[in-house]
């Protein structure tokens, strides 16, 4: 059986006892400033020792609870944490199949009697004499028309 928190309990006990001694030795000189300082410092040490003892006791209780948890449950919890990113990667293709928003018109200008409409996805639509033709990019438009090849 493991003993957790015993060092903390003994440290708290030493702190409380030294505080009690400080209070006892300061009591005789309480009329003087030194006596008050010893008494107040001793009272502070006693309360700190009691709190430290309580923390040591809590460490002991929590460690016994942790010892009762089977190792298989701890490994299963660790596996679930490690599998979480893998599940997220599996769900990404499903999210990629969602319908995409139609591109938004970014710019429109008129040149040589044709209307050029630029979209947010980089595509270009050319409207000439009531007919419209869509190109996937400005480079594709230049390649098809042979204009501006620089």
N, C-alpha and C positions, 0 to 999 in steps of 0.2 A: 504494500500500500504506500503510495507516494504522499508526501506531506508538502503541499504547496502553501505558500504564504507564511510559513513559520518564521522565516527571517524577517519579514515585514512586521509580524506580531511582536517578535523580540525587540526589534528596533523601536516600535511604538511603546513597548513596556519600559525600555530604558529611558526614552524621552519623557514619559509620564513620571517615572520615579525621580529623574533628575529635576523635573519641574516641581515635584512635591518637596524635594530637598531645598530647592531655591526658595519656595514659599516659607518653609519652616525656618531657614536661616535668616530670611529677611524680616520675619515677624518681630524679632527682638529689636531691630533697628527701624521699625516702621515710623518712628517719630522723625527720622532723618530721611533725606532724599534717597540715599543708598538703600535703605530698607524698603521704601516704596518700589524702587526699581527692581529689586530682587523679588519682591512679592508679585508684582505685575508680570515680570518675565517668567517667573515660575508658574503662574496661573496659565499663561499663554502656552508654555511647554506642556503642562498637564493636558490641556484641551487638544493640543496638536498630537500628543501621544495617544489619547483616546481615539481620535479620528484615524490615526495610523493603524491602531489595533483593529478597528472596524474594517479598514481596507484590507488588511491581512486576512481577516476572517472571510471577507467576501471573495478574495482570491482563492482561498481553500475550498469554499462551497462551489464556486463556479468551475474549478478544476475537477472536482469530483463529478459534477454534472457532465462535463466534457469527456471524462473517462468512461462514462456509462453509454455514450453514443457509440454504436458499433462502427468499426472502421469502414464497413461496406457502405453505410449511409454517407459517410464523409467522401468516399471515393465517387459515389453516385452523384453527389452534389457537384464535385469538381468536374466530372464528365459532362454534366449538363451545362456548366459554365463554358467548358471548352467546345461543346457542340453548338453553342449559340451562334458563333460566327459562321459555322458551316451551314446552318439552317438559313441564315441571312443570304449567303451566296446562292443557295438553292432557290430562294424566293426572287432573286433579282431578274431572272429571265421572264418570270410571270409579270413583273412590273413593266418590263420592256415591251410587252405585247399590248399595253393599254393604248387606246386610240390617241394619236397626237393631235395637238391643236393645229388648225390651219395656219399657214404663215400669214403674217400681218404685213400690209403694204407699208413700206418704209419711205419710198420716194417715187415721184412721177415727174417725167419731163417729156417735152415734145421736141423732136428734131427731124427735119426733112419730111414733115407730114406724117411721121409715125409717133405713136405714144409708147414710151418705155416705162414700164412699171417694175420697180425693184421691191423684192419681198424680204422678210426677215430671215428666211432660210437660205438666202443667197441666190435664189432663182430670179429670172428676169422674164417678163412677158412683153412681147412686142405686138402692138395693135396697129394694123395697117389696113385701110379700106374695109373696115367691118370684120376682118379676119384677125384672129389672135393666135400667136404661137408662143409656147412656153419653153424656155431653156433652163436647164438645171443650174447654170452659172453664167457669169458674164464672159468667162473664157470660152464656154461652149457657143455663146452667141457670136463672139468674134471669130471663132473657128468656122462657123457655118456661113457667116457673111463675108469673111475675109477682110473685114474693116478693122483698123487699129491694131494690127498684128505687130507693130513696132519694130 
